[in-house]
Protein backbone atom coordinates (compact mmCIF):
# COMPACT_ATOMS: atom_id res chain seq x y z
CA UNK A 1 0.00 0.00 0.00
CA UNK A 2 2.82 2.40 0.86
CA UNK A 3 4.29 1.95 -2.62
CA UNK A 4 1.03 3.11 -4.23
CA UNK A 5 0.94 6.18 -1.99
CA UNK A 6 4.55 6.97 -2.89
CA UNK A 7 3.84 6.45 -6.61
CA UNK A 8 0.81 8.77 -6.44
CA UNK A 9 2.84 11.43 -4.63
CA UNK A 10 5.62 11.12 -7.18
CA UNK A 11 3.17 11.46 -10.07
CA UNK A 12 1.56 14.51 -8.47
CA UNK A 13 4.96 16.11 -7.98
CA UNK A 14 5.99 15.41 -11.58
CA UNK A 15 2.71 16.87 -12.86
CA UNK A 16 3.24 20.00 -10.75
CA UNK A 17 6.82 20.27 -12.01
CA UNK A 18 5.71 19.88 -15.64
CA UNK A 19 3.29 22.81 -15.27
CA UNK A 20 5.99 25.26 -14.10
CA UNK A 21 7.16 27.83 -16.65
CA UNK A 22 10.78 26.63 -16.52
CA UNK A 23 12.92 28.13 -19.24
CA UNK A 24 15.97 26.31 -20.54
CA UNK A 25 18.13 28.62 -18.42
CA UNK A 26 16.18 27.93 -15.22
CA UNK A 27 16.17 24.21 -15.88
CA UNK A 28 19.94 24.30 -16.39
CA UNK A 29 20.45 26.29 -13.19
CA UNK A 30 18.23 23.89 -11.25
CA UNK A 31 20.23 20.95 -12.59
CA UNK A 32 23.51 22.72 -11.72
CA UNK A 33 22.29 23.40 -8.17
CA UNK A 34 21.24 19.79 -7.65
CA UNK A 35 24.77 18.76 -8.57
CA UNK A 36 26.64 21.46 -6.65
CA UNK A 37 24.20 22.94 -4.04
CA UNK A 38 25.31 24.99 -1.08
CA UNK A 39 26.62 27.86 -3.19
CA UNK A 40 26.18 31.52 -2.47
CA UNK A 41 24.33 33.49 -5.12
CA UNK A 42 27.66 35.19 -5.96
CA UNK A 43 29.35 31.81 -6.45
CA UNK A 44 26.45 30.60 -8.58
CA UNK A 45 26.64 33.73 -10.74
CA UNK A 46 30.38 33.25 -11.30
CA UNK A 47 29.92 29.54 -12.05
CA UNK A 48 27.25 30.05 -14.69
CA UNK A 49 28.62 33.30 -16.13
CA UNK A 50 25.83 35.74 -15.26
CA UNK A 51 25.60 38.83 -13.08
CA UNK A 52 24.79 38.47 -9.39
CA UNK A 53 21.52 40.33 -10.03
CA UNK A 54 20.52 37.81 -12.72
CA UNK A 55 21.46 34.84 -10.53
CA UNK A 56 19.44 36.34 -7.70
CA UNK A 57 16.37 36.72 -9.97
CA UNK A 58 16.75 33.14 -11.22
CA UNK A 59 16.97 31.86 -7.65
CA UNK A 60 13.96 33.94 -6.60
CA UNK A 61 11.89 32.32 -9.37
CA UNK A 62 13.02 28.82 -8.41
CA UNK A 63 12.35 29.55 -4.75
CA UNK A 64 8.85 30.90 -5.46
CA UNK A 65 8.01 27.54 -7.04
CA UNK A 66 9.44 25.65 -4.06
CA UNK A 67 12.33 24.17 -6.03
CA UNK A 68 15.19 25.71 -4.03
CA UNK A 69 15.63 27.31 -0.63
CA UNK A 70 17.72 30.38 0.12
CA UNK A 71 19.29 30.81 3.54
CA UNK A 72 21.74 33.23 5.12
CA UNK A 73 25.29 31.92 5.12
CA UNK A 74 26.58 30.82 8.51
CA UNK A 75 30.01 32.22 7.69
CA UNK A 76 28.84 35.58 6.33
CA UNK A 77 25.42 36.85 7.36
CA UNK A 78 25.29 39.08 4.28
CA UNK A 79 25.68 36.17 1.85
CA UNK A 80 22.76 34.03 0.72
CA UNK A 81 23.23 30.33 0.00
CA UNK A 82 21.05 28.38 -2.40
N, C-alpha and C positions, 0 to 999 in steps of 0.2 A: 504493500500500500504506500509506503514512504517513497518508493521509486516513482510511482505515478504522480504524487504530490510534487516531487522534485522536478519531474519532466514537465508538468504543467507550469510550474514557476519559471523554469528555464524558457519555455515557449513564450510565456507572457513577457519576460524580460527581453527576449529577442525581437518580439513584435514591437515593443516600446522602443527599442534601439533602432529598429528599421524605420520608424516614423520620425526620427529626429532629423533635422535639416543639416546633417553633417556634410561639410564640403570635403573635397579631397585633402585640403590643407589640415582641417580639423581632425580628420580621420588619421592622417599621418602623424600629427602631434599626439593624438591619443595613443596610437601604437608605440610611438617613441617613449612616451611616459610610462607605458606598461612595461617596457623593457628596462628603462633607466630610473624611473620614479625617484622621489626624494630630492629633486633639484629645486633650486630657487628659480624664480621667474627670470632673473638675470642670466643664470646659467642656461636655462632652457633657450632663451633668446639667442645667446651666443652659439649654442649647439645647433640650432636650426637656421641660423643666419637671418634673423629678423630683429627689429627694434624691441626694446623692453616694453614699450607701449603696445606694440602689436602682440607680443607674447602674453601680456597681461589681458588684453581683450580676448584672445583665443582661450585662455584659461578661464576667464569669466564666463564665456559661453559654455564651455565644457562643465564648469561647476554648476551653472544654472540648470543643466540637464541631469545633474547628479552623477556625472561620469568621473569627476575628479574632486578632490578636496584640497583647499588651500589652508595652510596654517602658518602662524608666525614661527620663524626659525628659532630654535632654542639658543643657538650661538649668537644670533644677531636679531634682536627684536624688531628691527626695521625691515628685515628680509622676509619674503613670503615663499614658503616651499609648496610645491605641487606634488 
